[in-house]
Amino acid sequence: MIPILTTLSVISSWYGPGFHGSITANGERFNQQSLTAAHKTLPFGTRLRVCFQRCAVVRVNDRGPYISGRSIDLSKGAADAIGLTGSGVGRVKVTRLN
């Protein structure tokens, strides 16, 4: 779990095109352009500041990632916002805001 106001460095990836329009684990429709994220244990609605080349605030609305070694999956919109889309996977800094 990511404690409040603690910044961790974790491996992140992104997802979007194949899931756009499907239902997320919290029951809302996935919009690949939104600033959202999937995490295995954080409560839905948790806001995280995620930084790579740039920073963005995302909201947890789904579960995952399901690939070993990765801690967070970002929507395509969130990955675009922080500059992660090109590399696909990278080490990001994550701060839990609530």
C-alpha positions, 0 to 999 in steps of 0.5 A, spaced: 500 500 500 502 507 498 501 511 505 499 518 504 504 523 503 509 518 502 512 518 495 515 511 492 518 509 486 515 504 482 514 500 475 508 503 471 505 501 464 499 503 461 493 501 457 487 503 453 485 502 446 483 494 447 479 496 454 476 503 452 468 503 453 469 496 457 467 496 465 472 497 470 472 494 477 469 499 480 463 499 475 464 505 471 465 505 463 473 506 462 475 512 458 482 511 455 483 519 455 481 520 462 486 521 468 485 514 471 489 508 474 489 501 476 492 498 482 491 492 486 489 494 493 488 502 493 481 504 495 477 506 488 477 514 488 484 514 491 488 520 488 495 519 486 500 524 483 504 520 478 511 523 475 515 521 469 517 526 465 511 530 467 506 529 473 499 528 473 494 527 478 490 520 477 484 517 480 484 509 482 478 506 478 480 499 476 484 493 479 491 491 476 496 491 473 497 483 472 504 483 470 509 481 475 513 487 477 509 492 475 505 496 481 500 501 477 497 501 470 495 508 467 490 510 462 493 512 456 490 519 457 494 519 464 500 516 460 500 521 455 500 527 460 506 524 464 510 522 457 510 515 459 506 513 452 512 512 448 516 507 452 510 503 455 513 502 461 517 506 466 519 507 473 515 513 476 514 517 482 507 516 486 505 520 491 498 518 495 494 524 495 488 522 499 
